[in-house]
Amino acid sequence: MTQQVECTQPPWPVRAAYLAPPGFEEIMEQELARKGAGALCWHGRLALSAMSPVPCLWALEVWDEPEVHDVPSIKGAARILRAVQRNWAGYVPMLHRRSALITAALPPLRPRPFTFPATAPEAHLGAWTLLAADRMLFSRTKSSPFVNGEVPFIENRTDPPSRAYLKLWEALLRLGRWPVAGETCLDLGACPGGWTWVAASCGAHVTAIDRSPLAQNVADLPNVTCRYESAFGLDPESCAPVDWLFSDIIAYPARLLALARRWITSGRAARIVMTIKFQGETDHDTAEAFAAIPGGHVLHLWHNKHELTFFWQRDPS
């Protein structure tokens, strides 16, 4: 990847911009090349394209109505943005002082860490960045309701056995729904128990499947049942229907895809949240196969590493 950190003047009209997760610019560029996004001009982690927006699994957010404007002054930049709408989030890979002054001249936007359970913001939010001191790129719409696609939480540093719980918190926040009392969950490959802890803390009953034991404080929860067996060896047809199927298993993506399809075909799970983890090279073919499953979609969460998250919900009809 050839990154142009100071793309002050794109050589063509910008029709889409894709914000990559930190450290995953090259992977996002690979995906965009596969999808015909054309040549890219990089501004920090923001990839600018002359082609119309395409779905991008690895982008934290897509700016789908980009405009480039000359802005000879700080007040002039703020005036342009305020004339379009109220709420703006700035992406600032450079020109930090000037960007801060523009932000101060805009209506205040004070995002706070979420306290789980929570739902995503509903207020309309645009995005902007300075390409140069006198040139601004903005988009009045973008694919994420979060500032720069980031989803911070007030963390629980005591009870979860690992930080993996943050991925499930974010996934459920994005869904706008989480397990509740009276619902049942199956957590495949549950050890050490971070996702089991999340679902059990919501009040649902969780059956944790893993050959290794869970952290003792999670295994001891009254609404957790531990079964010491292989998640891949479990036959969905032998299981009672569940409201939620969770999986944060470390497995090759193609093997995980077969597992997801087996559970969907069985009809035993109403909803699925599953981490697609990549070892070595990114398996774009399998990621796209997940995304093509009817009723499903795939995202790179803010708390994901070299992985994506697969969501699926059974058609209520």
Beta strands, then each sheet from edge to edge (+ up, - down):
strand 1: 16-19
strand 2: 40-43
strand 3: 46-49
strand 4: 61-63
strand 5: 66-70
strand 6: 88-90
strand 7: 126-132
strand 8: 135-139
strand 9: 184-188
strand 10: 205-209
strand 11: 224-227
strand 12: 244-247
strand 13: 271-277
strand 14: 296-299
strand 15: 307-313
sheet 1: 2+ 3- 1+ 4-
sheet 2: 5+ 8- 7+ 6+
sheet 3: 11+ 10+ 9+ 12+ 13+ 15- 14+
end
